[in-house]
């Protein structure tokens, strides 16, 4: 759902090849730095992350025009298409506000792949 080149654009740095697991994929930054990780979750796990963030009181904002519904917060975006949830999380030392537009754009791209 998220090609390596797209994950690298989001992180702003080269990333290692993805490590896949059931319903998830993680790209990590090189050990030489900078600190960066892009995590992609699909299905029930993605929805669970959203639910936990809501329960913790995270500030979630709706993203208009993306999938059936979408929400963004610092470092993460969640999108629902036909009852399939996808979560994309960015771990970085950069200001989270700097990645908001890139996260929203990546969510739009993911919708086209579902």
C-alpha positions in Angstrom: 0.0 0.0 0.0 2.9 2.4 0.7 5.8 2.0 -1.7 9.3 2.5 -0.3 9.8 5.7 -2.3 6.6 7.1 -0.7 7.7 6.1 2.8 11.1 7.8 2.2 9.4 11.0 1.0 7.3 11.0 4.2 10.3 10.4 6.4 12.6 12.7 4.5 15.4 10.2 4.5 16.4 6.9 2.9 14.8 3.9 4.7 15.7 0.2 4.9 13.6 -2.3 3.0 10.3 -3.0 4.6 9.7 -5.7 7.2 6.3 -7.2 6.7 4.1 -8.9 9.2 0.5 -9.9 9.1 -1.5 -6.7 8.3 1.5 -4.4 8.8 4.7 -3.2 7.3 7.5 -1.2 8.8 10.3 0.8 7.2 13.1 1.8 9.5 15.8 4.4 9.0 19.5 3.4 8.6 21.4 2.8 11.9 23.6 5.7 10.9 20.6 8.0 11.2 18.6 10.1 11.2 15.9 8.6 13.4 13.0 7.7 11.2 10.4 4.9 10.9 7.2 4.6 8.9 4.7 2.0 10.0 1.7 0.9 7.9 -1.2 -1.1 9.4 -4.3 -2.4 7.7 -7.4 -4.0 9.0 -8.5 -4.4 12.7 -5.1 -3.4 14.0 -5.3 0.0 12.3 -8.7 0.6 13.7 -7.5 -0.5 17.2 -4.7 2.1 17.1 -7.2 4.8 16.2 -9.5 3.7 19.1 -6.7 3.7 21.6 -5.5 7.2 20.5 -9.1 8.4 20.9 -9.3 6.8 24.4 -6.0 8.5 25.3 -7.5 11.9 24.2 -5.3 12.5 21.2 -6.3 15.5 19.1 -7.7 13.9 15.9 -8.8 16.1 13.0 -11.0 14.9 10.2 -9.4 14.9 6.7 -12.0 15.9 4.1 -12.3 14.0 0.9 -10.1 11.0 1.8 -11.8 7.6 1.7 -15.1 7.1 3.6 -13.6 8.8 6.6 -10.1 9.9 7.6 -8.4 11.4 10.7 -5.0 12.9 11.3 -3.0 13.6 14.4 0.6 14.4 15.1 2.6 11.7 13.4 -0.3 9.5 12.2 -3.1 9.4 9.7 -6.0 6.9 9.7 -8.3 6.2 6.7 -11.3 4.0 6.2 -12.3 2.7 2.8 -15.2 0.1 2.5 -14.7 -0.9 6.2 -11.0 -1.4 5.7 -8.9 0.8 8.0 -5.4 1.8 7.3 -3.1 3.6 9.7 0.2 5.2 8.8 2.5 6.4 11.5 5.7 8.4 11.3 8.3 8.2 14.0 10.8 11.0 13.7 12.6 13.7 15.7 11.3 16.4 13.3 8.4 18.7 14.3 5.2 16.6 13.7 3.5 19.6 12.2 5.9 19.5 9.3 4.7 16.1 8.2 0.9 16.8 8.4 0.4 17.6 4.7 2.7 14.7 3.6 0.7 12.3 5.8 -2.6 13.5 4.3 -1.2 13.2 0.8 0.0 9.7 1.5 -3.5 8.7 2.8 -5.0 10.0 -0.4 -2.5 7.8 -2.4 -3.3 4.8 -0.3 -7.0 5.2 -1.0 -6.3 4.7 -4.7 -4.6 1.4 -4.0 -7.4 -0.1 -1.9 
